[in-house]
Amino acid sequence: MKKIHSLSRIALPRITLCAAILGMGLNAHAADETIRQLAKERGRFIGTILNSEWFNDDIEPEFEEIHKTQFNVVVAENEMKFDATEPNEDEFNFEKGDKMVKYALANNIRVRGHALAWHSQVPNWVNNYKGQKEKLLAVLKNHITKVVTHYKGKVAEWDVVNEAINDDYNADWRSTNSVWYEGIGAEFLDSAFVWTHEADPDAELCYNDYSIEWGLREGSKASFVVEQVKRWKANNIPITCVGTQTHIEIAHETTPQNVRALAKALAELNVTLNITELDIGFPKGSAGNLSAADYAKQGHIYRQFMDVFLEEPNMGEFVMWGLTDAHSWLDEQQGKTEGLLYDKQYKPKPAYDSVMASLKAHPASEVKTPYSETILNPPKDCDAGGCGDSTIAIMPSAVAKKGMSVQIAGRTLFITGIATEKSANAASNAAKVDVFDMQGRPIYSTQSANGAADLSTIAEGLYVVRVHDGSTSIVKKISIK
């Protein structure tokens, strides 16, 4: 599905963030009660895109404020696809992707990468190599390796292959209008997963597609996905998740249970199912004629999806393809309208209430998560604005008690100020040193000796280091070279 859109600017009445959350009297939510908060408590990630207007600084201020307040996972609408990141052969443009990653790090938001190998939104220069298998393999490997390496430790999950199944319901791959399949064959899918894993062994790797929410009947896309996952797992292809896009209409009331069945089938294969691009639209001609009952019905379907999401232990992400109806691809490209949680004036709709109601109805103690504690709660008290800079300043609150500071030089971490409150006999100047990758996974622990810790066994890259000295801990991003 091509998701490029350019909505004409809509003159919207401005409302405050408080009013947006409270719903201007139509929705009663406490100021500190957000989707993000309840999702975090339940070990899940709920989010939406950053759309192209945001990337181009052409968006209302309400958008970003609501986005970072309400959600804890994000994906770029178009800005990390092949044509955006490699517009010319071996010339990469990471400017907009970097903008999103910086925003996500600053706001402790998980990042999805979308998408590495897809038949659509491929730059024209790739088509110069149609039919040249070895060249196309080299092109795809180079693209995946450089993009994933650039975002290693920052992007938690990649849509490695996107929409590769045909629409003929004959249980096979898309063999036409795909430069990758036509030039390489089905092996491009396996290779894409292997290359992505090589570039970032810690990233979660998804196959993502539409219409796999229609059920597991014979000949369906969903059944084909399950069989392919079985093959990938049997052949040690590093797939960890499947994404169901789930662009549906208001009439599709039974679809949530199809998603539940797919989740259960994938759970048997130890694979996560994520809802990656949800919108529940009304027929486009109904705009302006929708009743309270219509919006309540939309909310009811959102509630069903959220219930399934929270009840199936191998579901981790719930991502909607847009935040507000003011900026949605539905009107231009899908013949649908008003499919999101917020209306065109940034007021939360009954769909928002339904999502919140489902979260509250599923106590955190009863919701299982597919994620480890270090993924759910990575180190977060360091300044995301200087990501990648080994001289980044430590948060002042982290060092105020004892004046502790750390600096990296080569492969040695130097720590000062840790003996301030120790006895004269504590000559070793010791502190506990923990090193995490950029997703918060612990990779190394040691004790400092005489104010220094040897990090020579750690591979090059960006990390977060935490130094703990008695009751004081400080955290800092470091770059090991």
N, C-alpha and C positions, 0 to 999 in steps of 0.2 A: 504494500500500500504506500502510495506516495503521500507524504504528510507535509509537503511545503504549502504554506498558505500565507496570504498577505491581506488580512482584513483591513478594510478602510478604517481610518480612525473614527471611533465612536465618541461623541461628546457625552461623557458620563458625569452625573452629579457626584461630587466628592463626598465621601463619608469617612469618619475617623475609624481607626483600627478597632477601637472599642465598639463602635456602632456596628462594624462589619461582623465582629465576633458575636455580639449580642443580638444581631438580626433586626435592629431598629424596632424592637418591641414584638417582632414576630417569633423570635426564638429566644428562650431564656436560658443562658449559659453563664455560669460563673466566670469571672474574668480569667481565672487561673486554670480553667478547664478546657483543654484542647485535645484534638485528635492525637497530636504528637505525644502529649503527656501520657494519655491512656495507652497508646500503642507501645511506648517505651516500657511502661509498667508490665506489659504483657509479652515482652520479648519479640515484638513484631515491628516491621517497618511499613508505614503507610505514607504515600506521597503522590507527587505529580510531576509534570514536566516543568522545566524552564523553557518558555516558548521563544520563538524567534524575535518577537517584539522586545522581550526582556534583554536578549543578547544585543539588540540594536539600540538599547536605551530609549525605547519608544513605548513605554508602558506606564500605566497609572501607578502612583506611589503605593496605593493600597495593595497592589499585586504582591510585591516582595514582602511587605510586612505580614500579610496573611500567610504567604508561602512559608516563611521561615518560622512563623509562630505555630502553624498547624501541622506541619509535615516533617518527617525525619528521613526521607529518601527522595532522591531527585534523579532525573534523567533529562538529557538534552533532546529537544524536539527534532532538530536536524543537524546540530552543529558538531556532532562527533561521527557523522556518517562518512563514507568513503570520499564522496565528492567535496565535502567540507574540509577534511583533514589532509587529503592529498590531491589538490586540484590539478597539479601537474606532476608528471612522473618523478618520483623520489624528491619532490619538493613539498614539505609538510607545513601545514598551518595549524598550530595548536592554540592560537590566540583566544578564540572563543571558548574552546574546551577548557583552557586554563582559567578563564574567567569564572566558569561554573564551578570548577574544582576549588578555586580559592574561596568562593562564596560558600560552598558546602563545608569546607574545613573550618571556616570562621564560625559557622553556625552548627557544627557537630551534626551534619546531615550526611547520610550514606549516599554513595554515588553509584548509579548504574551506567554502564557504557553501552551505547546503542548506535550503530551495529557494525560489525567487522566485515562479514561476508554476506552480501545481499545482491540480488539481481538488479535492484532499482537504485537510483541515485548513485550510479557509478559514473565517474567522469569520462568524457568522450575519448580521452587518450587511451583508456584501457581497451576500447573496441578496435584500436589499431592492431591488436594482437589476437583477434578472433581466430580460433582454430589452431593457435600455436601453443600446444599444451605445456611444454617446458617453460616457455616465457610467461604464460599466465600463472603457472605455479610459482615462479619466481616473483612475479608482481604481487600476488596475494600474500606470499610469505613475507616479503619485504614490508608490505603495508601493515600486516598484523604485528609483526615483530617490533617495528618502530613505534606504532601507536601505543601498543600495550606496554612496551618498555618505558615510553615517556610517562605513562600514567601508573606505573607500577607502584603498588602500595597506596594509591589514592583512589582508584576505581575498584570498588569491592566486587563487582560482578559485571560480566560482559555478555551481551547477546552476540555470541560468536557467529552463529548462522541464523539468518532471518528469512522466514517465508520461503523456504525451499521446496515445499510440497505443492504439487499442482492442484488445480481447482476442479479436476475431472472426476474426483472421488473414485479413482481406480488404484489407490494405494501405491503411489509412485512419486518420484521427485519431479520437480518442474524442469522439463527438458527443453523447453523453447523459451526464447526471450530472456535467457540467462547466459551471460557471457562466460560464467564460471562452469556451469554444467555443460554447455555446448562445446567449450574448449578443453575442459579437463575431465568431465564425467563426475560421477558421484563421489569419487575419492577426494574432491575438494572439501567436502564437509568434514571427513575424518581429519584431513591435514590441518584444517583451520583450528580444530580443537587442540590438536597436538602442538601447533605453533603458539597458540595463545597460552597454553599451559607452560610451555618452555619459557615464554617471555615473563610470565608472572605466575609462579607455582601456587600462590596463595589465593588468587582470584577465583571466584565461583564462575562457572562457565555454563551458559544456557543455550538451548535451542528455543527460538521464539517464533510463534506463528499465529495467524488468525484462523477462525472457524474450527479450532480444536475444542471449543466449548460446546459443540453440538452433539456430543455423546460418543460412546464407544462402540457403536454398531459396526457391523462388518462393512469394510470399504470406506470408513470415515477417516478423516485426517487424524483424529485422536487415536484411533486404533493403530494407524500407521506410525504415529510418533512413539507409542508405547513399544511397538515391535522394534523400531530403530534404536530406542534407548536400550532395550535388551541386547541388541547386537553390539552397540557401542560399549556397554558395560562388559560384555563377554570378551571383547577384543581390547579391553583396557584403554579405550578412548576416554579421555578425562572430561566427561560431562557430569555436572553436579545438579543442574536444574533445567526445568522446562518453563517457558513463559507462554501463558495463554493471553493473547491480546484482549479479546473479549469486547469488541465493538458491537454493541447490540442495540435493539430497538425496545421500546417500552412494552411491546407485545410478548417479548420472550421471557415469560414468567417462570418457565421450567429450567432455564439455562443454569441457574446456580447449582442445581442438583447434578447436572452433567459435569460441572467443575468439581464437585465433591467426588464423583465416581472416578474422574481422571486423577485427582489427588491420591485417592486410595490405591489406584493401579500403580502409580509412580512410587508411592511409599514402599511397596513391595520390592522395588528396585533400588531403594535407598537414594532416591532422587527427589529434590524439592520441586514443588509446583508454585510458581508465582503468577499472580494476576498483574500484567505489565502495562496494559494500555486501555483500561476500562473507561467506557462512556456508555450511557444508557439514554439514547436520544428519542425524541418525539418525531413523527413525520414532519418534514419541513413546512408543509402547508398549514400546520396547526399553530404556528407561531402567532401569538397575539390572541388566540382563542382557547387557551388552556385554562382549565378550572382548578380549584383547590384539590378536587378529587384526582385530577390527572397528576398533579405534583405529589400527592400522597401515594399514588400508585408507583411513581418513579422511586420514591423513598422506600417503599416496601421492597422493591427489587434490590435496591442498594443494601437494604438490611439483610436480605437473604444471602447476598454475596459475602457480606461481612461476617455473618453467622458461620458460613462454611469456612471462610478464611481462618477464623479464630478456633474453630472446632477440629480442623484437620492439622495434626502436629507437624506435617511436612510442608506446610505453607508458610512462607516467611515474608513476602512482600505483596503489597496491595497498592498498585500504582494506577492513577487515573490520567487519561491523556488530555489534561487541561485542568485549570483551576476555576476559571470563570467562563460563563457563556459568552462574554464579550470577546473572548479570544479563543476560538475553537475551530478546528478543521472541519467539524461536522457540516456547518452551513455551506461552505464552499465546495467540499469534495465528497460528502457522503449523503446528501439529500436528507439530512436529519438536522435537528436543532435542539438546543437547551438540554444537553446531556450531562452536565457537570454539577458539582455541589454548590457552586455560587452562581447567582444570576448576573445579569449584565451590569447591575449597579453594585456588585460585590456583596450582596446580601446572601447569607446562607439560606439554602432552600430546605424543604422538608427532607431531602436526601441527606443533607448534613446532619439533621436531627436524628435520622435513622441510623447513620453510621455511629454517632455518639451513643445512641441507645443500645446498639448491639455491643459496643465495647463495654459499657457499664453492666450489661447483662451477663457478661463473661468475666467473672472475677479473675484477677491476675494470678491467683493461686491455682486456678483451674486451667489456664491456658498454657499449653506446652510450646516451647520454642525450638526450632531446628538449629539455633545458633549458640555458640559457646559464650561464656561470660565476657571474654575479652573482646569479642565482636560487638556484643551489646553495650559494653561499657569500656570503650577504649580510653586511653589517657586523653584528657580534654582540656587541661589547664595550661596549655601553651598557646602562644600567639600564632594563629593560622596565617596571619598576613605575611609572614616571612618564610613560608614553606619553601624548603630547599636551601635556605641560607644557614650555614652552620654557626653564624654569629648572632642568630636571633636572640633577642632579649627574653629573659625569663619573666613571667608574670610577677609584678612587684609583690603581690600578696603571698607568693610562694617563698620569697626570700626574706621577708620583713622580720621574722622572728630572730634569726641568728646571722643574717648576712651571708648565708651560704650562696655560692655561685659555682657554675661549672663551665668549662671550656673544652673544646675538642681540638687536638692538634695531631694530625695524621690519624693513627689508630689508638691514641692514648687520650683518655678522658681525665682532665685535671679538675680536682674539687678543692675549693677553699672555703674556710669558715666553719668546718664541721667539728672542730675541737674547741670552739668557744666556751662551751659549757661542760667540757670534759675535765677530768682531773689531769694533773701533770703526768700521771702514769700512763695516760692513753696516748702514747707516742705514735702508735700505729695510724692514728688519724683515719679510722676505718668507717665506712658507710656501706650500706647495701645498694648495689647498682643493678637495676633491671632495664633491659632494652626490649622495646616492642617494635613491630613493623607498623606501617602507617594505618593499618586497620585495627591496631590494638592487640595483636596477637603476641604473646611473650615469646621471644626467641633466644634470650640469653640473660643469665644472672651471675653476678660475682660480688666479691667484697673488694672495696678499694684498699690499697696499701700505701701508707704515707702520702695520702691525698691524690692518688692516681689509680686508674683502672685500665687494664689492658683489654682493648677491644679488637685485637689483631685477628681473631678467628671469625669475625663477622664480615660478610661479603659487602662489597661496595653498595651504597644506596642511601636512601633517606630513612631515618628511624626516629623514634621518640625514646629518650632516656629518662628514667626516674631515679633519683638519688634519695634514699631514705636514711635519715640520721635521727634516731630516737623518735620524737614526736613530730619532726619536720620532714616534709618531702618537697622536692622541687622537680619540675618537669621541663624538658627542653627538647626541641627538635634538633637533630644533628645530621650532618652529612659525612659519611665515611667514604673516603676516596683511596 
